[in-house]
Amino acid sequence: MTMKRLVKAPGLAMYSGKAVPDQLPLLTRGWHRGPEDGACVMEYVSVLAGSRFTDHPRCTPPALAALARLVNDRIVDDGVRSQLALLAPDLIGIESQPGTTQCVIASCLVAAAAQQPVMHPAIQRRLVRTCARMRRLERGDRWTRIRLRCWELLNPPNVTVSSAFQCVFEQLRGLTQRERDVQLAELLRTAVAECRMLASSCTATPARRADARTG
């Protein structure tokens, strides 16, 4: 049975809603039938949260969960992937906001832009549009919220996040495998932190970072 003990990461608050199981599955790529076969990071989250074993737990916003699955499966080094388990407590209980998907997309696009001295025009245009939506949300624009809800019905988070993630992955191709894996893990750490900030304070941190980059 591929199980291991959870080690608490410095600076991460452990999920206190349920008791932490003594044994948790090892992180591996892909979908798994049960924890005895291992788990992706989101299946790991479902175990830690005490819900049924699934890679789509309700305790994490769909857009952030989509990014976590993509990062988990694109990382090659098992040692780097195992560190994603330390993010699991912070992936639990994030309230989904109207701007959560835009926050995750912006995190991906900012990460992609950071890999090049001059931002690719297509990435810049998409980043500008994403930041404009987030600024309107910050101002409490009710129609923007309604339009985004409709937009997400036509453009599910797993599709839009996958597209933004691909922008990052393309920009990382020139790095070594180890460097690429580390950058992907850092992308997820950043996105988790910014989604939590968005949920707690309703301020669009990625939009401000992106504005600085595009300005």
C-alpha positions as CSV (number, residue, x, y, z in Angstrom):
1,M,0.0,0.0,0.0
2,T,1.5,3.3,-1.1
3,M,0.8,5.4,2.0
4,K,2.8,7.9,4.0
5,R,2.4,10.2,7.0
6,L,1.5,13.9,6.4
7,V,4.3,16.3,7.3
8,K,3.1,19.8,8.2
9,A,4.8,22.5,6.1
10,P,6.2,25.6,8.0
11,G,3.8,28.5,7.6
12,L,0.9,26.4,6.5
13,A,-2.2,26.2,8.7
14,M,-3.3,22.6,9.0
15,Y,-7.0,22.0,8.2
16,S,-8.8,21.9,11.6
17,G,-12.3,20.9,10.5
18,K,-11.6,17.2,10.7
19,A,-8.9,15.0,12.3
20,V,-5.9,14.4,10.1
21,P,-5.7,10.8,9.1
22,D,-2.6,8.9,10.3
23,Q,-1.8,7.7,6.8
24,L,-2.3,9.5,3.5
25,P,-1.6,8.3,-0.1
26,L,1.6,9.1,-2.0
27,L,1.2,11.6,-4.8
28,T,1.5,10.2,-8.3
29,R,0.2,11.2,-11.8
30,G,-3.3,10.6,-13.0
31,W,-6.5,9.3,-11.7
32,H,-6.7,6.5,-9.1
33,R,-9.4,4.1,-8.0
34,G,-8.6,4.5,-4.3
35,P,-6.0,5.9,-1.9
36,E,-4.3,2.4,-1.7
37,D,-3.3,3.0,-5.4
38,G,-1.8,6.5,-4.6
39,A,-3.4,9.9,-5.4
40,C,-3.1,13.1,-7.3
41,V,-2.9,16.2,-5.2
42,M,-6.6,16.8,-5.4
43,E,-7.5,13.2,-4.4
44,Y,-5.0,13.8,-1.6
45,V,-7.0,16.9,-0.6
46,S,-10.3,14.9,-0.6
47,V,-8.8,12.4,1.8
48,L,-7.4,15.1,4.1
49,A,-10.8,16.9,4.1
50,G,-12.6,13.7,5.0
51,S,-14.8,13.6,1.9
52,R,-15.2,10.8,-0.6
53,F,-12.1,10.0,-2.6
54,T,-12.3,12.2,-5.7
55,D,-10.1,14.5,-7.8
56,H,-13.0,17.1,-7.8
57,P,-13.6,17.7,-4.1
58,R,-16.1,20.4,-3.3
59,C,-13.8,22.1,-0.8
60,T,-11.7,23.6,-3.5
61,P,-12.9,26.0,-6.3
62,P,-13.0,24.2,-9.6
63,A,-10.5,26.6,-11.3
64,L,-7.9,26.1,-8.6
65,A,-8.5,22.3,-8.5
66,A,-8.0,22.2,-12.3
67,L,-4.6,24.0,-12.0
68,A,-3.6,21.6,-9.2
69,R,-4.4,18.5,-11.3
70,L,-2.5,20.0,-14.3
71,V,0.6,20.8,-12.2
72,N,0.5,17.4,-10.5
73,D,0.4,15.5,-13.8
74,R,3.0,17.7,-15.6
75,I,5.6,17.4,-12.9
76,V,8.1,14.5,-13.7
77,D,10.2,14.4,-10.5
78,D,8.4,12.4,-7.8
79,G,10.3,14.4,-5.1
80,V,9.0,17.7,-6.4
81,R,5.5,16.3,-6.8
82,S,5.5,15.0,-3.2
83,Q,6.0,18.6,-2.0
84,L,2.6,19.5,-3.3
85,A,1.1,17.5,-0.4
86,L,2.2,20.4,1.8
87,L,-0.2,22.7,0.0
88,A,-3.2,20.4,0.6
89,P,-4.3,22.0,3.9
90,D,-4.5,25.4,2.1
91,L,-6.5,23.9,-0.8
92,I,-9.3,23.1,1.6
93,G,-12.1,25.5,2.4
94,I,-11.4,28.3,-0.1
95,E,-14.6,30.1,-0.8
96,S,-15.2,30.4,-4.5
97,Q,-15.6,34.0,-5.6
98,P,-16.9,35.4,-8.9
99,G,-13.2,36.3,-9.7
100,T,-11.6,33.0,-8.6
101,T,-11.3,31.6,-12.1
102,Q,-9.9,34.9,-13.4
103,C,-7.4,34.9,-10.4
104,V,-6.1,31.5,-11.4
105,I,-5.9,32.5,-15.1
106,A,-4.0,35.7,-14.2
107,S,-1.6,33.7,-12.0
108,C,-0.8,31.4,-15.0
109,L,-0.4,34.3,-17.4
110,V,1.9,36.3,-15.0
111,A,4.0,33.2,-14.5
112,A,4.3,32.8,-18.3
113,A,5.2,36.4,-18.8
114,A,7.9,36.2,-16.1
115,Q,9.8,33.6,-18.2
116,Q,10.5,36.1,-21.1
117,P,12.2,39.5,-21.1
118,V,9.5,40.7,-23.5
119,M,5.9,39.5,-23.0
120,H,4.4,37.6,-26.0
121,P,1.7,39.9,-27.5
122,A,-1.0,37.1,-27.2
123,I,-0.2,36.6,-23.6
124,Q,-0.2,40.3,-22.9
125,R,-3.6,40.8,-24.6
126,R,-5.2,38.0,-22.6
127,L,-3.6,39.3,-19.4
128,V,-4.9,42.8,-20.0
129,R,-8.5,41.4,-20.6
130,T,-8.3,39.3,-17.4
131,C,-7.1,42.2,-15.3
132,A,-9.8,44.5,-16.6
133,R,-12.4,41.9,-15.5
134,M,-10.9,41.7,-12.1
135,R,-10.7,45.4,-11.6
136,R,-14.4,45.7,-12.5
137,L,-15.2,43.0,-10.0
138,E,-13.2,45.0,-7.4
139,R,-15.4,48.0,-8.0
140,G,-18.4,45.8,-7.3
141,D,-19.7,45.9,-10.9
142,R,-22.8,43.7,-10.7
143,W,-23.1,43.3,-14.5
144,T,-19.5,42.1,-14.6
145,R,-20.4,39.4,-12.1
146,I,-23.4,38.3,-14.1
147,R,-21.5,38.3,-17.3
148,L,-18.7,36.2,-15.8
149,R,-21.2,33.7,-14.4
150,C,-22.6,33.3,-17.9
151,W,-19.1,33.2,-19.4
152,E,-18.1,30.4,-17.1
153,L,-21.2,28.4,-18.2
154,L,-19.9,28.5,-21.7
155,N,-16.2,28.3,-20.8
156,P,-15.8,25.8,-17.9
157,P,-12.9,26.6,-15.5
158,N,-11.1,23.3,-16.5
159,V,-11.0,24.5,-20.1
160,T,-9.9,28.1,-19.6
161,V,-7.4,27.2,-16.9
162,S,-5.9,24.5,-19.1
163,S,-5.5,27.0,-21.9
164,A,-3.7,29.5,-19.6
165,F,-1.6,26.7,-18.1
166,Q,-0.5,25.7,-21.6
167,C,0.9,29.3,-22.0
168,V,3.1,28.7,-18.9
169,F,4.2,25.3,-20.0
170,E,5.2,26.5,-23.4
171,Q,7.4,29.2,-21.8
172,L,9.1,26.7,-19.6
173,R,10.2,24.4,-22.4
174,G,13.7,25.8,-22.5
175,L,14.4,24.9,-18.8
176,T,15.8,21.7,-17.5
177,Q,13.2,19.1,-16.3
178,R,14.1,19.9,-12.7
179,E,13.8,23.6,-13.2
180,R,10.5,23.2,-15.0
181,D,9.1,21.0,-12.2
182,V,10.1,23.6,-9.6
183,Q,8.5,26.4,-11.5
184,L,5.3,24.5,-11.9
185,A,5.2,23.8,-8.1
186,E,5.8,27.5,-7.5
187,L,3.0,28.4,-9.8
188,L,0.5,26.3,-7.8
189,R,1.8,27.8,-4.5
190,T,1.3,31.3,-5.8
191,A,-2.2,30.6,-7.2
192,V,-3.3,29.0,-3.9
193,A,-2.0,32.0,-1.9
194,E,-3.7,34.5,-4.2
195,C,-7.0,32.6,-4.3
196,R,-7.0,32.5,-0.5
197,M,-6.3,36.2,-0.4
198,L,-9.0,36.9,-2.9
199,A,-11.5,34.9,-0.8
200,S,-10.5,36.6,2.5
201,S,-10.2,40.2,1.4
202,C,-11.8,40.4,-2.1
203,T,-8.8,42.2,-3.4
204,A,-7.4,41.1,-6.8
205,T,-3.7,40.7,-6.0
206,P,-2.9,39.0,-9.4
207,A,-4.5,42.0,-11.2
208,R,-2.1,44.4,-9.5
209,R,0.9,42.2,-10.2
210,A,-0.2,41.8,-13.8
211,D,-0.8,45.6,-14.1
212,A,2.8,46.1,-13.0
213,R,4.0,43.6,-15.6
214,T,2.0,45.0,-18.5
215,G,2.6,48.6,-17.6
